[in-house]
Amino acid sequence: LRPIQAPPSLRVDRVDGGWRVAASHVERWVRMSDLDNAEAVRYLQDRMERAGVERALVDAGAQPGDDVVIADHVFTFEPAPTPDDPKPAEDD
């Protein structure tokens, strides 16, 4: 048995030119990741999505292309497509 723990806190703040994500666990993940390795970045992105970072940014008003600062690293916000997103037109 493990004690029930509250989910880690996650805060999104508007800053000059973008957004700042404040969450100790997410900041630790970023600091530990090799951001020059595409596979490591994909893993980090999946992990952040599961932790609710993308949802928190959308809820705060972040738009695709906005800058997002996490642990002193700047990322471009590119939310994953949702089933409600329009499909790109196919070329005939």
N, C-alpha and C positions, 0 to 999 in steps of 0.2 A: 504494500500500500504506500502511496505517496500522498502527501498533503496537497490539497487543492490550492493552486497558485493563481493569483490574478494574472491576466495577460500582461506582458511588458507594455509600458507606456510608449506611445508614439504621438509625436506632435509635429504638425506642419505649420510653418510660419511664412508669411509673405515677407520677402526681403527685396532690396533694390534689384530690379531686373530678374526676379524669379522667386524661388521658394527654398526654404531650408527644412530638412527633415531632422528632427531631434528624437533619437531613440538609441539608447546605449547599445542594444543588441545589433541594430542595423549598422550603426557606425563602426562597431567592432568587425562585422562581416566585411565592410568596405575596406577597412584598414588591413585586414588579413588577405584580401583578394589580390591576385596578380592582374591588374587592370590592363596589362598589355597582352593578355592571353584571352582570345575570343571565347574559348570554351569556359574559362573561369568567369568571364563577364556574363555569359548566358546563365550559368549556374547561379550567380549572384542575383541576376534579374529574376529568375524563377523563385529564388528564396525570398526576395523582397516582395514579390507579388503574393506569395502564400502568406506572408506576414502582414499583408494589408497596406503596404506602402502606396501602391498604385491607387487603390481605392481612396485612401486618405488624401492623396494629392488631387484626385478628381473631385472629391467632396469639398476640398478647400477652394477649388476653382482653377486648378492648373490646366493649361491647354497644351496640346502637342507642340513641341518645339521650345517650350519654356525651359529655362535653366533651373536645375535642382541641385542644391548643395547638400552633400552628405559627407561628414568627416573631412571637411576641407577639400573635397573633390567635387568638381562640377560635372553633372550629367545633363544630357538633353532628354526631356520627358517625351517618351514615345510609348504611350499606353498600348497594351495588347488589344487587337481588334476584338470586338464583342459581337455576338450573334445579331444585335440590332444595327450594327454598322452597315452602311450601304456597300454593296459589292462593287468592285471596280468594273467599269464597262469592258466587255471583251471586244477585241478587234476582230472583225470578220474578214 
